Amino acid sequence: MIDRHARNKALELIARLSTSELTNWELEDRWPKSKEDPALGCILHWLWTLYDDDESIRMREVLKEHQLAILERCRRFLESEEEFRVKRLNAEEAQNEQKKWGTEWPLGCTLPDDDHWPFSV
């Protein structure tokens, strides 16, 4: 299900993040929660992997070109009416993702290493 209100709020935050009006901590504090739309939690988790959360930073100043491309794809996805396609991880896959990313990747989130993520292809 798509939660348009929550997606619009996330879009606003991504726009502010992209122009350095918002820090990573402000993004996390203000990110909308939605039980109906799993895209929101997964996109926030993916954005969280783009920075070191030990300090408050203006992300636009530290993101590399490929990371900005991911941010743009997330923005386009949130603007769309596309449902979020979820790949459920089994325990072994979740453990492998934890090793790969250095953090636990949530069960129920599509893996982020696809060139098209979060869009389905």
MORAJO-V393197 format. One record per residue. RES is the residue in one small letter. PHI is phi in whole degrees, 0 to 359 (* if undefined). Layout:
res=RES phi=PHI
res=RES phi=PHI
This chain:
res=m phi=*
res=i phi=258
res=d phi=257
res=r phi=300
res=h phi=300
res=a phi=293
res=r phi=297
res=n phi=296
res=k phi=297
res=a phi=297
res=l phi=300
res=e phi=299
res=l phi=293
res=i phi=297
res=a phi=298
res=r phi=291
res=l phi=295
res=s phi=293
res=t phi=254
res=s phi=64
res=e phi=280
res=l phi=229
res=t phi=269
res=n phi=301
res=w phi=292
res=e phi=296
res=l phi=301
res=e phi=300
res=d phi=293
res=r phi=259
res=w phi=299
res=p phi=289
res=k phi=255
res=s phi=209
res=k phi=284
res=e phi=277
res=d phi=238
res=p phi=294
res=a phi=300
res=l phi=297
res=g phi=295
res=c phi=291
res=i phi=294
res=l phi=299
res=h phi=297
res=w phi=296
res=l phi=299
res=w phi=298
res=t phi=285
res=l phi=275
res=y phi=214
res=d phi=273
res=d phi=273
res=d phi=284
res=e phi=220
res=s phi=279
res=i phi=225
res=r phi=268
res=m phi=298
res=r phi=304
res=e phi=284
res=v phi=243
res=l phi=284
res=k phi=274
res=e phi=305
res=h phi=293
res=q phi=287
res=l phi=295
res=a phi=295
res=i phi=295
res=l phi=301
res=e phi=294
res=r phi=296
res=c phi=298
res=r phi=299
res=r phi=298
res=f phi=297
res=l phi=295
res=e phi=286
res=s phi=282
res=e phi=255
res=e phi=280
res=e phi=287
res=f phi=278
res=r phi=273
res=v phi=255
res=k phi=257
res=r phi=285
res=l phi=267
res=n phi=275
res=a phi=299
res=e phi=293
res=e phi=297
res=a phi=298
res=q phi=294
res=n phi=297
res=e phi=293
res=q phi=298
res=k phi=296
res=k phi=294
res=w phi=264
res=g phi=76
res=t phi=209
res=e phi=287
res=w phi=273
res=p phi=298
res=l phi=299
res=g phi=95
res=c phi=257
res=t phi=294
res=l phi=292
res=p phi=274
res=d phi=270
res=d phi=277
res=d phi=297
res=h phi=253
res=w phi=304
res=p phi=267
res=f phi=283
res=s phi=277
res=v phi=241
